């Protein structure tokens, strides 16, 4: 066996733990990773060595699995006696296209957790344009923002949210107070910040108003920019409660109504048919649950 064909060390450690403990849950606790990570590491190892390791749901070994386990335990015992080295060839690359604000608010804070679970996956991130679903180059996995129903790609709803109007404390002090921001009188007093990513018609309909989309006021094609503009006192924004959580919790934005209404837009995790047959794609899709 050449060095290039040695499986990742965490897959071998995981295989030994599951074979010894006969449980994915107990192996996950011992190795301080998620049960999902255990399952995907076993899948990765079976794909790498080309044999089926376990025969039944009780994690009894196949004949090939038992023979391989003996070699794995010998190898791991030897490695404990010397410094470990990463096999040449580097990590497995996974190309991810993601919308800007989603990346900043949801993905980047979780990257350390992903690295801990999947040290052999190297993420290559690029920005995609919301609604247009445009990426700089082909990606393995996409995070799309829109109404769903994509015919060109397999997808799963990742994050649905409710929206509510918000502005900066200074703007509220200057133009408020508002009575729930649900009347024509309230809305006519302010500048509404606009974005095709979050149309005001959602809020108008929830309030029983028949107003058209505003035609004046600042317009932005990124949700984070909308929230930053509102926090700077530029006007009132229609914000997503989870997406705008950091602005709201820091007091940079304040809600104008205790009510919120579902947005027709959502974040979807998307992949080409057959992509989840690759262990790294399946691992990421399973890992990213909000």
PABA-851305 format. One record per residue: x, y, z of N, C-alpha, C, O in turn; residue in one letter. Coordinates in steps of 0.02 Angstrom, whole numbers, plus 50000, padded with zeros to 5 digits. Layout:
XYZXYZXYZXYZa ...
//
This chain:
500434994050000500005000050000500455006250000500895006850042x 500335010849954500735016949951500445022049999499865021550020x 500855026950016500645032050064500025035650041499595037350082x 499955036949975499385040649949498725037149963498205040449961x 498725030649976498105026849985497915025850059497425022450074x 498295028950104498125028250174497505032450189497495038450172x 496985029550220496385033450236496535038750288497025038250325x 496105043850293496195049050345496195045850414495805041250428x 496625048450458496715045350523496075045550564495935040750601x 495655050950558495055051250599494545045950578494135043850618x 494575043850514494135038450492494335031750523493905027850543x 494975030650528495225024450559495065024250633494855019050660x 495165029850667495015030250739494265029150750494065025750797x 493855032150707493125031350713492925024150702492515021450739x 493205020950651493045013950637493215009550697492825005350717x 493795010550726494005006550784493535007650843493355002950878x 493325013950854492895015450911492205012250902491935009350949x 491915012750842491255009850830491285002250835490844999150863x 491814999250808491884991950811491954989650883491714984250901x 492294993550924492394991750994491774992951037491604988951080x 491444998651025490875000551067490204998151041489714998051078x 490184996250977489574993750945489014999050949488424997250956x 489185005350944488685010650950488965017150921489515019250938x 488585020250876488785026650849488755032050903489195036350907x 488225031850946488165036850998488735036751047489005042051065x 488925030751070489475030351118490145032251085490565035351117x 490225030451023490835032450987490865040050980491395043050987x 490285043150965490265050450959490455053751024490825058651025x 490205051051081490375053951146491125053151160491445057751185x 491405047351144492105046151158492555050751117493065053151142x 492365052051055492785055951010492595063351008492905067350974x 492065065251047491845072251052491655075150984491835080850968x 491285071250945491005073650882490265071750880490025068450926x 489915073750828489205072250823489105065150795489545062650760x 488545061950811488395055450780488395055750704488595050950670x 488175061350677488185062250604488895061850577489005058850524x 489355064850612490065064650590490315057550591490695055450546x 490125053650642490325046650645490085042850584490465039250551x 489435043650568489145040150510489505041950446489635037550405x 489645048250436489965050350374490695048250370490955046850316x 491025047850427491725045350426491745038050407492185035850370x 491265034150432491235027050413491095026450338491385022250304x 490635030650314490495030450242491105032450202491255029450150x 491465037450226492075039650192492585033950190492915032850139x 492665030450246493155025050250492975019350204493395016750168x 492335017350204492125011950159492225013850086492425009650046x 492105020150070492225022450002492965022249985493155020649929x 493375023850034494095024150023494395017150013494805016149968x 494195012350056494515005750053494135000950007494394995749988x 493505002749988493134998649940492854992249968492744987449930x 492744991950034492444985950063491894988050112491904993750137x 491424983550126490904984850175491174982450243491374976750250x 491164986950291491474985550356490994982350406491174977850443x 490364984750406489874982250454489304978750416489104980950362x 489054973450446488554969450411487844970850432487394970350391x 487724972550496487044973450520486994979750562487494983050575x 486374981350583486264987350623486574986950693486654992050726x 486754980850715487074980250781487834981350775488204980250824x 488054983450716488754985050703489214979050712489784979750733x 488954973150694489384967350689489794967950625489544970350574x 490414965850628490874966750572490764961450518490584955750533x 490864963450456490914958550403491584954950408492014956950447x 491674949750369492324946350369492874951050348493404951250380x 492754954950295493254959850273493364965050327493924967250338x 492814967150360492874972150412493294969750471493704973550497x 493194963450491493584960750547494324960250530494754961750571x 494464958250468495164957750447495484964750444496054965650463x 495104969550419495364976350414495464979450483495944983050494x 495004977850530495064980550598495724978450631496034982350666x 495924972250619496554969950648497144974150623497584975950662x 497134975750558497674979950531497624987050559498134990150575x 497004989650565496914996350591497174996950663497525001650680x 497004992050704497234992250773497984991750779498294994950821x 498284987750736499014987250736499324993950716499804996250746x 499024997050664499285003450641499195008950692499645012950703x 498605009150725498485014350775498955013450834499205018350862x 499065007250854499535005950909500225008350892500575011250935x 500435007350830501095009650809501135017250808501635020150827x 500585020450785500575027750782500605030950851500865036450859x 500355027450902500375030150969501095030650995501225034251044x 501545027150963502245027150986502665032450952503265033050966x 502355036350905502745041250868502305047050849501695046450849x 502615052950832502215058650811501825056950748502075053550704x 501195059450745500785058150686500915063350633501065069150647x 500855061250572500935065650515500345064950468500065059450461x 500155070450438499615070250389499875067050324500415068750300x 499495062650297499695059450234499725064550178499325069250177x 500205063850131500255068450075499605068450035499215063750037x 499505073849999498915074349956498425079649980498005081949941x 498475081550044498065086950069497345084950081497145079350066x 496945089550109496245088250125495805087950063496015089950009x 495205085550072494705085450019494395092250013494155095050063x 494385095049953494115101849943493365101449930493135097149893x 492995106049960492275106649949492125113849932492235118349972x 491865114949872491715121749849490995123549868490525120049852x 490945129149903490295131449929490155138449905490565142949912x 489555139449876489325146049856488785148249905488305144649917x 488865154249933488425156349986488285163849981488725167749962x 487675165849999487505172949997487865176750053488015173750105x 488015183150042488475186750088488255186950161488635185050205x 487645189250174487435190150244487335183450278487495182750338x 487095178450243487035171750272487725169250293487805166250346x 488225170350250488905168150267489145171450331489425168150375x 489045178050337489295181650395488915179850459489225179150512x 488255179050455487855178250514487775170950537487705169750597x 487795166250491487655159350509488235154550497488345150050537x 488595155550442489115150650425489775152050460490055147550491x 490015158250456490675159750484490715158350559491225155750581x 490205159950599490255158350671490285150850686490475148950741x 490105146650637490085139450649490685135750618490725129550623x 491135139350586491675136050550492135132050596492395126850576x 492235134350657492665130550703492345123850719492695118750724x 491685123650728491345117350741491425112650681491525106650690x 491365115450621491445111250561492155108550556492255102650540x 492645112750571493345110450568493465104950618493835100150603x 493165105450677493255100250727492965093550704493255088250716x 492375093850672492055087650649492385084950586492435078850577x 492615089450542492865087350476493525090650460493545094950415x 494065088850495494715092150483494995090750413495425094450390x 494755085450380495025083850314494615086850257494745085350198x 494125091050273493765094650220493995101950220493955105350271x 494245104050163494455110950155493915114750117493795113450058x 493585119550151493045123350119493345128850075493795132450095x 493065129450015493235134849969492595138849959492145136549925x 492565144849988491955148749987491975154149933492485157349922x 491405154949901491325160549854490635163549865490175160149889x 490555169849847489935173349857489465172049798489675172349740x 488835170749813488325170249761487855176249768487785179049822x 487535178149712487095183849711486385181549727486115177449690x 486085184049781485405181849798484905182949742484955187849705x 484425178449737483885178449687484125176649618483795172849582x 484705179349597484955177849530485315171149529485405168249475x 485535168649587485885162249593486495161849547486625156849515x 486865167449545487465167949504488075166749548488145169749601x 488525162349526489155161049561489735162049513489665161649452x 490325163449542490915164849502491135158549464491375159049407x 491045152749495491225146449463490785140949491490425142049541x 490795135249461490375129749482490535127749554491115126949573x 490005126949595490095125149665489805118149677489355115949640x 490065114749728489795108249746489135108949783488665105049773x 489095113949827488505115349867488355122749862488805126849863x 487705124549856487505131549855487015132949911486605128749929x 487065138949939486545141549983486175146849943486445152249930x 485565145449923485165150149883484655153649927484405150849977x 484495159749908483985163649942483435165249892483565168249840x 482825163249908482275164549863481635161049885481555159349943x 481195160149837480545157149852480535149549846480025146449858x 481105146549827481135139249822480845136749756480765140549709x 480675130349755480395127349694480885127049637480685127649579x 481535126149652482045126149599481995119749558482005114149585x 481935120549493481855114749448482525112049425482565106449401x 483055116149431483705114249402484165110749451484725108949433x 483945109849513484405107549564484015104349622483445106349635x 484315099549655484005096749715484115101549773484645104649778x 483615102049817483675107049870483255105149931482815100949928x 483415108449987483065107450049483025114250085483515117950088x 482435115750111482355122050148482805121950210482785117250250x 483215127050216483685127350271483455132150325483545130750385x 483155137750305482975142850354482395147050328482455150650279x 481815146450362481245150650349481185155550407481325153750464x 480975161750392480975166750445480345171050443479965171150395x 480255174750498479745179850502480075186650498480665187450515x 479695191550475479965198350466479545203350506478955202350520x 479885208850524479565214150561479945220650547480535220350533x 479615226450551479975232750539480415234750597480255233350655x 480975237950582481455240050633481835246150609481895247250548x 482085250050655482495255850638482985257150695482985253450745x 483395262150689483875263850741483515267350799482985270250789x 483795267050859483505270850915483445278250900482945281450918x 483935281150867483915288350851483355289850802483005294950809x 483255285550752482725286650703482045286150738481595290050724x 481965281250783481345280550819481205286650862480645288950867x 481725289250894481645295150936481445301250895481075305550919x 481685301650832481535307350790480835306950758480485312050754x 480635300950736480015300350697479465296650734478885296850713x 479625293350790479115289650827478765293950878478825300050877x 478385290850923478265283650927477775281150874477425285150843x 477755274550865477305271450817476825266750853477005263650904x 476235266150826475725261750856475745255050819475275253250784x 476295251250829476355244750797476565245050724476625239850691x 476675251050699476875252050629476435248050581476675244550536x 475775248650592475305244750552474785249150517474305246550488x 474865255650520474375260250490474685264450436475295265250433x 474265267150393474485271650340474845277650371475345280050344x 474585280150427474885286050459475595284650481476035288850471x 475705278850512476385277150534476865276650475477415279350477x 476645273150423477085271750366477245278050326477805278850301x 476765282550321476885288650281477375293350314477645297850281x 477515292450378477965297050413478695295350405479125299250425x 478855289650376479555287350375479805285950305479425285650256x 480455284950301480775282650240480845275050245481155272450291x 480555271550197480595264250195481205262150155481275264050097x 481635258150185482215255650149481995249650106481635245250130x 482205249550044481935244649996482465239449978483065240849977x 482225233449963482645228049937482215222949902481695220949928x 482415220749842482045215349809482085208849849481695204249836x 482545208449896482615202449937482075201949991481955196450017x 481765207450007481255207450060480725212750044480755218250073x 480255211449999479765216549979479315218550037479125214350079x 479135224850039478695227450091477985224950085477595225350132x 477805222250028477125219650019476955214250070476375213450088x 477455210650094477345205550146477055208750209476575206250237x 477355214350230477125217650291476455221250279476015221050321x 476385224450221475765228050206475175223150208474645224750236x 475255217350178474715212350176474545209950247473955209050263x 475055209050289474935206850357474545212050397474185210450444x 474635218350379474285223850414473615225550382473265230050405x 473435221950328472805223350294472815229550251472295232450237x 473415231750232473495237650190473565235750117473825230350102x 473345240050072473385238750000473895243249966473845244449906x 474375245550003474895249849975475325246149924475455240249933x 475555249649871476035246549824476725246649855476845249949905x 477185243149823477885243449845478135250649841477965254249793x 478515252949890478775259849888479225260849827479605256349808x 479185266649799479585268349740480155273149756480555274649712x 480195275549817480725280149838481045277549902480755273449938x 481655280049914482025277749973482615273549952482645271149896x 483085272749998483695268949983483525261749964483075258749991x 483905259149916483795252249893484455248449895484985251149877x 484425242149918485025238149929484905231049905484345228449910x 485425227749879485355220849855485685215849902485845210249882x 485795217849965486075213450016485725214950081485665220750100x 485495209750116485125210850178485545214150232485305218450268x 486175212250237486605215350286486675222850275486705226650323x 486715224950212486755232050197486115235650216486125241250241x 485535232350206484905235250227484915236550303484725241950326x 485135231450341485125232050413485635237350436485495241150483x 486215237550404486705242650423486445249650408486555254250447x 486095250450351485815256950334485295259150385485285264950406x 484875254450405484365256050456484705257750522484495262450556x 485215253950541485575255250603485925262050603486065264850655x 486065264550543486395271150536485895276850534486085282650525x 485255275250543484745280450545484495282550476484225288050469x 484575278150426484395279950358483655278850344483385281550296x 483305274850386482605273650375482385267350412482725264950456x 481795264850393481505258950423481615252950377481475253350317x 481845247450404481965241350365481485235850387481255235650444x 481325231450340480945225450356481455219950367481785217650320x 481535217850430482085213450448481855206450464481295205450488x 482285201550450482175194550468482425193550539482985195550556x 482015190450581482165190250653482825186550668483205188850711x 482955181050635483575177450648484165180650612484705181350641x 484065182650550484605185750513484845192250545485435193750545x 484375196050573484545202550602484655202050678484685207250711x 484715196050704484765195150777485335199150808485255202050861x 485915199250775486485202750805486375210250808486585213550856x 486035213050759485865220250759485365221750815485425226750850x 484855217350822484345218450872484615217450943484465221350988x 485015212250953485275210851020485765216151043485815217551102x 486125219150995486595224451013486255231151023486565235951045x 485605231651007485245237951014485355242650956485125248450960x 485695240550904485785244850846485135245750808485025250850776x 484705240650811484035241050783483535239650838483655235650883x 482955242850833482405241550880481775239950839481655243050788x 481395235150863480775233250829480255238650838480205241750891x 479845239750786479305244550789478635241250802478135244750809x 478625234650804478005231050815478165224550853478685221450841x 477725222450898477815215950930477625210150884477755204350900x 477325211750828477095206750781477625205350728478045209550713x 477605199350700478025197450643477615193050598477135189750620x 477795192850534477415188950486477895184750444478455186950431x 477685178750422478145174550383478355177850317477945180850283x 478985177250302479235179650238479145174250184479215168350199x 478985176250123478945171350069479625168850046479675163950008x 480155172150069480835170350050481155165750102480985166150161x 481595161550080481955157250126482645155650101482815157150043x 483055152750144483715150350124483675142850112483405139150153x 483945140650055483915133650034484625131150023485045134649994x 484765125050046485395121850030485275117449969484805113549967x 485705118249918485585115449852486195111549827486765113149844x 486055106349786486595102449758486355099249693485765098249683x 486825097649650486665094249587486495087049600486755084049648x 486055083949560485885076849569486515072549570486955073249527x 486565068149618487135063749625487695066449668488155062749685x 487665072849686488225075849724488295072649793488845072149819x 487735070549823487775067749891488075060749893488165057949947x 488225057949834488605051649834489325052849854489675048149873x 489555059049850490215060749875490165061949951489755065849973x 490585058649989490515058850061490565065950089490225067650136x 491005070150059491105076750086490485081150076490325085350118x 490145080250019489525084050007488975081850055488635086050084x 488905075350063488395072650109488545075050181488085076750218x 489185075050199489365077150267489175084450279488905086050332x 489305088850230489155095850241488405097050243488165100750286x 488025094050197487305094950196486995092550261486535095750287x 487235087050286486965084350348487175088650408486805089250457x 487765091450405488035095450460487675102150467487535104450522x 487525105350410487245112250411486495111850423486105112050375x 486305111450485485595111650504485505117250554485835117450606x 485065121950537484975127950579484335127450620484175131950658x 
//
